[in-house]
Amino acid sequence: MTQTTRPAASPADHTTPLNKPSRVLLASLIGTTIEFFDFYVYATAAVLVFPSLFFPGEDATTALLASFATFSIAFFARPLGAVVFGHFGDRVGRKATLVAALLTMGVSTVIIGMLPTYASIGVAAPALLALCRFGQGFGLGGEWGGAVLIATENAPEGKKSWYGMFPQLGAPIGLFLSSGLFTVLLTFMSREDLLAWGWRIPFLGSIVLIVIGLWVRLSLAETTAFQKAMDKEERVSVPFIEVFRTHKRSLFLGTFVALATFVLFYIGTAYLLSYNVKVLQMSLTQALHVQLWGAIVFGVFIPLAGKVADRVSRYTVLVGVTVAIAVFSFLLDPLLSGSLAGVYGFVTIAMMLMGVTYGVIGAALAAPFPTAVRYTGSSLAFNFAGIVGASLAPYIATYLQASYGMAYVGYYMLIAAVITLLCVLAMGRDKV
């Protein structure tokens, strides 16, 4: 399967980079910011407007669940994107593949902003929405791994976690921008205008971000690690097959190492937004203010995690934060009991923990894989985790709360944390 015998990853992967550090970090950050902005714009719209625009005629809960079902489609598309883009990322290069992934995600998002609604074309509207959502997931499946590698493969010795957290910062920035834009829309236009045309603005506005992202990424040189792999003819013919043939354990453990990260995030964002609006009867603007605060806390703790991980190890950070998530799961019921203070307490703690776990997960998932299959392997692990941990998290949490109460949403988070902890321990300090 391989063209030559592939040596194990070594410190030689991290020689002096061809790209300036500022350019590397900006390119890894801006790409994921755009991708996650597009992703969260959909998540916000799935709660605020899509139930009535694309799934009318149902009761409020059924319409919301149907909207969350289309939301989940992207997570099933992401591993396919990881395979396709990972193949070219490991065979052709990180740079060109990242440009293609950005365009795939961006075009899908812009098309959503131009879609006719159910009132115009009937059942074809949610079908087209689902197709575009698939395109978003497909593009993001190839984006994340490449962005992490652009950062970590250019990182100096001793700073891999610090560099690896920069693409992770795209998540809170994208969340803040998407929530902020919807907040502005709700502030300056009526609910009727938002449903009539205003909801399209965030999707169409991503064109500007795409142009900026392409300009930055096209200015990059290929990473030193990948260039050395090319020079030594260490590339494999089909990276996807190679990952499953020789790195099954790293792929399996990596998937569940990221499980708690995904469950925590989507309970603390998409599900919390719907809970605040539908159950606690918050105004849309008030609910978005909660999300904006969460994004700020999230963004503050990501760089802190990167700094600490380079000093004490990613393994130690992951073990500690996963135990903390397990403890936090018992606080969901008392915190989300109806008071505004409790909601802010919940989102503050959740996003603190999220910043710590997400800040190190990128470098942790890339570490076990050698250069020749690192794009494919890390992308698959991250996106398989998205399926098991995030795709149905808002749906499951909505169902559990409605059927059994908020304590059971906490038990759901607890189970995810226990599984993640066991897999971090099984992977070991040297592989994370």
C-alpha positions as semicolon CSV with decimal commas, in nm:
position;residue;x (nm);y (nm);z (nm)
1;M;0,000;0,000;0,000
2;T;0,287;0,236;0,077
3;Q;0,534;0,345;-0,182
4;T;0,823;0,316;0,063
5;T;0,859;0,213;0,421
6;R;0,723;0,493;0,636
7;P;0,929;0,594;0,938
8;A;0,768;0,690;1,263
9;A;0,694;1,054;1,332
10;S;0,990;1,228;1,491
11;P;1,103;1,568;1,603
12;A;1,241;1,614;1,254
13;D;0,885;1,689;1,151
14;H;0,928;2,023;1,320
15;T;1,223;2,197;1,170
16;T;1,233;2,565;1,089
17;P;0,909;2,647;0,906
18;L;0,899;2,807;0,563
19;N;0,615;3,037;0,666
20;K;0,630;3,329;0,907
21;P;0,462;3,240;1,238
22;S;0,217;3,529;1,209
23;R;0,108;3,416;0,863
24;V;0,070;3,054;0,975
25;L;-0,139;3,142;1,278
26;L;-0,357;3,387;1,083
27;A;-0,418;3,135;0,806
28;S;-0,513;2,858;1,048
29;L;-0,732;3,093;1,252
30;I;-0,916;3,274;0,976
31;G;-1,010;2,958;0,791
32;T;-1,166;2,789;1,091
33;T;-1,333;3,117;1,189
34;I;-1,507;3,129;0,852
35;E;-1,597;2,763;0,857
36;F;-1,738;2,776;1,209
37;F;-1,917;3,104;1,142
38;D;-2,097;2,932;0,856
39;F;-2,164;2,628;1,073
40;Y;-2,304;2,827;1,367
41;V;-2,512;3,055;1,148
42;Y;-2,695;2,739;1,049
43;A;-2,717;2,617;1,410
44;T;-2,868;2,949;1,521
45;A;-3,110;2,961;1,230
46;A;-3,209;2,599;1,302
47;V;-3,345;2,720;1,635
48;L;-3,474;3,067;1,549
49;V;-3,620;3,055;1,196
50;F;-3,590;2,722;1,015
51;P;-3,868;2,543;1,209
52;S;-4,129;2,790;1,080
53;L;-3,974;2,851;0,736
54;F;-3,893;2,495;0,631
55;F;-4,103;2,275;0,862
56;P;-4,442;2,447;0,903
57;G;-4,762;2,263;0,988
58;E;-4,607;2,081;1,283
59;D;-4,630;2,157;1,653
60;A;-4,340;2,362;1,791
61;T;-4,146;2,069;1,940
62;T;-4,181;1,848;1,631
63;A;-4,072;2,133;1,402
64;L;-3,769;2,200;1,623
65;L;-3,673;1,832;1,623
66;A;-3,707;1,823;1,243
67;S;-3,483;2,129;1,219
68;F;-3,227;1,964;1,449
69;A;-3,242;1,654;1,227
70;T;-3,121;1,858;0,927
71;F;-2,862;2,013;1,158
72;S;-2,726;1,663;1,230
73;I;-2,681;1,579;0,859
74;A;-2,358;1,778;0,845
75;F;-2,196;1,558;1,106
76;F;-2,254;1,249;0,896
77;A;-2,110;1,428;0,593
78;R;-1,797;1,534;0,778
79;P;-1,618;1,194;0,781
80;L;-1,675;1,169;0,404
81;G;-1,519;1,514;0,368
82;A;-1,234;1,399;0,591
83;V;-1,169;1,101;0,363
84;V;-1,183;1,298;0,037
85;F;-0,998;1,610;0,147
86;G;-0,768;1,406;0,371
87;H;-0,665;1,197;0,069
88;F;-0,561;1,505;-0,126
89;G;-0,419;1,674;0,183
90;D;-0,186;1,377;0,240
91;R;-0,115;1,322;-0,129
92;V;-0,111;1,669;-0,286
93;G;-0,056;1,906;0,004
94;R;-0,217;2,091;0,294
95;K;-0,246;2,430;0,124
96;A;-0,441;2,343;-0,193
97;T;-0,672;2,109;-0,003
98;L;-0,758;2,377;0,254
99;V;-0,852;2,618;-0,022
100;A;-1,086;2,360;-0,176
101;A;-1,245;2,282;0,162
102;L;-1,305;2,650;0,230
103;L;-1,476;2,696;-0,106
104;T;-1,696;2,389;-0,056
105;M;-1,819;2,510;0,282
106;G;-1,860;2,869;0,165
107;V;-2,055;2,794;-0,150
108;S;-2,293;2,566;0,041
109;T;-2,356;2,842;0,296
110;V;-2,422;3,109;0,034
111;I;-2,670;2,883;-0,146
112;I;-2,866;2,837;0,179
113;G;-2,910;3,215;0,183
114;M;-3,076;3,197;-0,157
115;L;-3,306;2,898;-0,098
116;P;-3,684;2,929;-0,143
117;T;-3,882;2,829;0,166
118;Y;-4,156;2,569;0,218
119;A;-4,420;2,830;0,137
120;S;-4,272;2,869;-0,212
121;I;-4,182;2,516;-0,325
122;G;-4,318;2,280;-0,059
123;V;-4,123;1,972;0,049
124;A;-3,844;2,048;-0,198
125;A;-3,736;2,332;0,033
126;P;-3,630;2,118;0,331
127;A;-3,475;1,868;0,087
128;L;-3,256;2,141;-0,064
129;L;-3,175;2,269;0,283
130;A;-3,060;1,921;0,383
131;L;-2,844;1,897;0,069
132;C;-2,673;2,228;0,145
133;R;-2,625;2,123;0,504
134;F;-2,452;1,811;0,373
135;G;-2,221;2,038;0,170
136;Q;-2,138;2,240;0,481
137;G;-2,043;1,926;0,669
138;F;-1,845;1,787;0,375
139;G;-1,637;2,106;0,357
140;L;-1,584;2,131;0,732
141;G;-1,477;1,766;0,738
142;G;-1,176;1,862;0,528
143;E;-1,115;2,199;0,688
144;W;-1,042;2,123;1,049
145;G;-0,762;1,868;1,009
146;G;-0,579;2,076;0,753
147;A;-0,600;2,392;0,963
148;V;-0,458;2,209;1,266
149;L;-0,173;2,067;1,058
150;I;-0,089;2,403;0,902
151;A;-0,038;2,522;1,259
152;T;0,125;2,222;1,429
153;E;0,352;2,123;1,139
154;N;0,494;2,476;1,142
155;A;0,529;2,486;1,522
156;P;0,871;2,522;1,688
157;E;0,972;2,260;1,942
158;G;0,786;2,298;2,271
159;K;0,504;2,507;2,123
160;K;0,291;2,249;1,945
161;S;-0,005;2,293;2,180
162;W;0,019;2,672;2,159
163;Y;0,021;2,668;1,779
164;G;-0,245;2,396;1,771
165;M;-0,490;2,607;1,969
166;F;-0,501;2,886;1,707
167;P;-0,730;2,703;1,464
168;Q;-0,941;2,609;1,766
169;L;-0,996;2,979;1,835
170;G;-1,199;2,990;1,515
171;A;-1,481;2,812;1,697
172;P;-1,554;3,080;1,962
173;I;-1,489;3,364;1,717
174;G;-1,725;3,208;1,463
175;L;-1,983;3,151;1,736
176;F;-1,950;3,511;1,855
177;L;-1,980;3,656;1,505
178;S;-2,281;3,444;1,411
179;S;-2,464;3,510;1,738
180;G;-2,370;3,878;1,724
181;L;-2,500;3,917;1,371
182;F;-2,833;3,755;1,459
183;T;-2,851;3,980;1,766
184;V;-2,807;4,287;1,546
185;L;-3,073;4,164;1,307
186;L;-3,321;4,104;1,588
187;T;-3,244;4,447;1,735
188;F;-3,298;4,645;1,417
189;M;-3,572;4,450;1,242
190;S;-3,904;4,298;1,335
191;R;-3,963;3,925;1,378
192;E;-4,169;3,938;1,057
193;D;-3,886;4,095;0,856
194;L;-3,637;3,844;0,999
195;L;-3,854;3,556;0,880
196;A;-3,928;3,723;0,547
197;W;-3,574;3,808;0,438
198;G;-3,343;3,908;0,724
199;W;-3,235;3,552;0,803
200;R;-3,063;3,536;0,463
201;I;-2,811;3,810;0,544
202;P;-2,568;3,601;0,757
203;F;-2,556;3,327;0,492
204;L;-2,499;3,565;0,201
205;G;-2,258;3,778;0,405
206;S;-2,015;3,488;0,434
207;I;-1,899;3,576;0,081
208;V;-1,687;3,855;0,229
209;L;-1,521;3,621;0,477
210;I;-1,454;3,361;0,208
211;V;-1,266;3,613;-0,007
212;I;-1,049;3,715;0,290
213;G;-0,982;3,353;0,380
214;L;-0,877;3,261;0,028
215;W;-0,642;3,558;0,006
216;V;-0,466;3,460;0,329
217;R;-0,439;3,090;0,251
218;L;-0,314;3,132;-0,103
219;S;-0,018;3,326;0,036
220;L;0,109;3,026;0,235
221;A;0,389;2,789;0,142
222;E;0,348;2,416;0,201
223;T;0,442;2,291;0,550
224;T;0,798;2,174;0,606
225;A;0,686;1,835;0,738
226;F;0,477;1,758;0,430
227;Q;0,746;1,887;0,193
228;K;1,000;1,654;0,356
229;A;0,759;1,363;0,322
230;M;0,728;1,442;-0,050
231;D;1,102;1,468;-0,094
232;K;1,154;1,129;0,073
233;E;0,860;0,977;-0,121
234;E;0,692;0,880;0,206
235;R;0,340;0,948;0,082
236;V;0,098;0,655;0,076
237;S;-0,124;0,567;-0,218
238;V;-0,456;0,568;-0,032
239;P;-0,425;0,736;0,310
240;F;-0,777;0,632;0,412
241;I;-0,695;0,262;0,373
242;E;-0,359;0,305;0,542
243;V;-0,523;0,464;0,848
244;F;-0,765;0,173;0,886
245;R;-0,493;-0,082;0,813
246;T;-0,223;0,033;1,054
247;H;-0,369;0,302;1,281
248;K;-0,707;0,159;1,385
249;R;-0,634;0,191;1,756
250;S;-0,533;0,557;1,732
251;L;-0,841;0,630;1,521
252;F;-1,080;0,454;1,759
253;L;-0,935;0,606;2,075
254;G;-0,905;0,950;1,917
255;T;-1,272;0,945;1,823
256;F;-1,380;0,887;2,182
257;V;-1,112;1,113;2,330
258;A;-1,307;1,396;2,162
259;L;-1,652;1,262;2,256
260;A;-1,703;1,470;2,573
261;T;-1,579;1,781;2,391
262;F;-1,855;1,756;2,133
263;V;-2,134;1,662;2,375
264;L;-2,044;1,949;2,609
265;F;-2,026;2,203;2,329
266;Y;-2,354;2,128;2,157
267;I;-2,544;2,105;2,485
268;G;-2,391;2,440;2,583
269;T;-2,473;2,611;2,251
270;A;-2,738;2,475;2,012
271;Y;-2,939;2,292;2,277
272;L;-2,910;2,572;2,535
273;L;-3,029;2,826;2,279
274;S;-3,340;2,621;2,203
275;Y;-3,400;2,550;2,574
276;N;-3,379;2,918;2,663
277;V;-3,623;3,015;2,388
278;K;-3,870;2,726;2,394
279;V;-3,872;2,621;2,761
280;L;-3,761;2,924;2,959
281;Q;-3,945;3,159;2,721
282;M;-3,655;3,401;2,685
283;S;-3,670;3,656;2,407
284;L;-3,453;3,569;2,108
285;T;-3,225;3,862;2,183
286;Q;-3,182;3,760;2,547
287;A;-3,104;3,402;2,447
288;L;-2,841;3,523;2,201
289;H;-2,684;3,741;2,471
290;V;-2,630;3,422;2,671
291;Q;-2,462;3,264;2,370
292;L;-2,244;3,570;2,310
293;W;-2,121;3,554;2,671
294;G;-2,047;3,186;2,629
295;A;-1,843;3,256;2,317
296;I;-1,631;3,511;2,504
297;V;-1,558;3,271;2,791
298;F;-1,485;2,993;2,541
299;G;-1,236;3,212;2,354
300;V;-1,053;3,323;2,670
301;F;-0,983;2,970;2,794
302;I;-0,854;2,822;2,465
303;P;-0,518;3,007;2,470
304;L;-0,483;2,944;2,842
305;A;-0,519;2,572;2,773
306;G;-0,256;2,589;2,499
307;K;-0,005;2,756;2,730
308;V;-0,067;2,517;3,019
309;A;-0,053;2,208;2,796
310;D;0,293;2,298;2,667
311;R;0,412;2,319;3,029
312;V;0,243;2,019;3,194
313;S;0,144;1,805;2,890
314;R;-0,179;1,770;2,692
315;Y;-0,241;1,437;2,864
316;T;-0,258;1,596;3,209
317;V;-0,485;1,874;3,084
318;L;-0,721;1,632;2,911
319;V;-0,749;1,403;3,213
320;G;-0,816;1,695;3,445
321;V;-1,074;1,870;3,230
322;T;-1,260;1,547;3,153
323;V;-1,296;1,472;3,523
324;A;-1,423;1,829;3,568
325;I;-1,683;1,777;3,290
326;A;-1,804;1,464;3,469
327;V;-1,848;1,658;3,793
328;F;-2,016;1,945;3,608
329;S;-2,278;1,708;3,464
330;F;-2,443;1,691;3,807
331;L;-2,493;2,069;3,804
332;L;-2,712;2,083;3,493
333;D;-3,037;2,021;3,679
334;P;-2,989;2,281;3,956
335;L;-2,839;2,545;3,725
336;L;-3,097;2,513;3,447
337;S;-3,396;2,527;3,677
338;G;-3,542;2,847;3,534
339;S;-3,345;3,141;3,673
340;L;-3,142;3,373;3,451
341;A;-2,853;3,361;3,699
342;G;-2,851;2,983;3,677
343;V;-2,840;2,994;3,296
344;Y;-2,542;3,231;3,302
345;G;-2,374;3,016;3,566
346;F;-2,422;2,710;3,348
347;V;-2,292;2,867;3,027
348;T;-1,993;3,021;3,209
349;I;-1,876;2,691;3,358
350;A;-1,958;2,494;3,043
351;M;-1,760;2,726;2,817
352;M;-1,467;2,744;3,059
353;L;-1,440;2,367;3,045
354;M;-1,502;2,372;2,671
355;G;-1,217;2,617;2,615
356;V;-0,976;2,393;2,804
357;T;-1,070;2,067;2,631
358;Y;-1,106;2,220;2,285
359;G;-0,783;2,415;2,316
360;V;-0,576;2,095;2,331
361;I;-0,787;1,847;2,135
362;G;-0,652;1,952;1,794
363;A;-0,288;1,880;1,871
364;A;-0,389;1,571;2,072
365;L;-0,572;1,410;1,780
366;A;-0,293;1,487;1,532
367;A;-0,012;1,357;1,755
368;P;-0,059;0,977;1,711
369;F;-0,047;0,986;1,329
370;P;0,269;1,011;1,114
371;T;0,299;1,285;0,853
372;A;0,197;1,063;0,560
373;V;-0,155;1,003;0,699
374;R;-0,185;1,278;0,958
375;Y;-0,439;1,488;0,763
376;T;-0,666;1,188;0,705
377;G;-0,621;1,029;1,046
378;S;-0,676;1,338;1,259
379;S;-0,967;1,455;1,042
380;L;-1,139;1,117;1,064
381;A;-1,098;1,098;1,442
382;F;-1,236;1,450;1,488
383;N;-1,530;1,398;1,254
384;F;-1,623;1,051;1,378
385;A;-1,636;1,216;1,720
386;G;-1,871;1,468;1,565
387;I;-2,109;1,190;1,466
388;V;-2,115;1,010;1,801
389;G;-2,086;1,321;2,016
390;A;-2,249;1,611;1,836
391;S;-2,476;1,512;1,549
392;L;-2,768;1,416;1,770
393;A;-2,668;1,594;2,092
394;P;-2,928;1,875;2,062
395;Y;-3,192;1,621;1,957
396;I;-3,110;1,377;2,240
397;A;-3,092;1,653;2,501
398;T;-3,425;1,797;2,386
399;Y;-3,588;1,455;2,406
400;L;-3,439;1,368;2,747
401;Q;-3,538;1,699;2,902
402;A;-3,892;1,686;2,764
403;S;-3,943;1,320;2,863
404;Y;-3,748;1,276;3,187
405;G;-3,616;1,612;3,305
406;M;-3,291;1,806;3,295
407;A;-3,108;1,567;3,529
408;Y;-3,107;1,308;3,249
409;V;-2,934;1,553;3,015
410;G;-2,665;1,567;3,283
411;Y;-2,643;1,188;3,292
412;Y;-2,597;1,192;2,915
413;M;-2,301;1,430;2,957
414;L;-2,162;1,217;3,240
415;I;-2,159;0,903;3,025
416;A;-1,972;1,089;2,751
417;A;-1,714;1,216;3,004
418;V;-1,652;0,869;3,149
419;I;-1,599;0,720;2,801
420;T;-1,360;1,000;2,708
421;L;-1,161;0,963;3,030
422;L;-1,115;0,589;2,974
423;C;-0,993;0,650;2,619
424;V;-0,749;0,925;2,722
425;L;-0,603;0,687;2,980
426;A;-0,587;0,406;2,724
427;M;-0,413;0,626;2,467
428;G;-0,146;0,721;2,719
429;R;0,073;1,020;2,785
430;D;0,308;0,954;2,492
431;K;0,034;0,941;2,228
432;V;-0,177;1,246;2,318
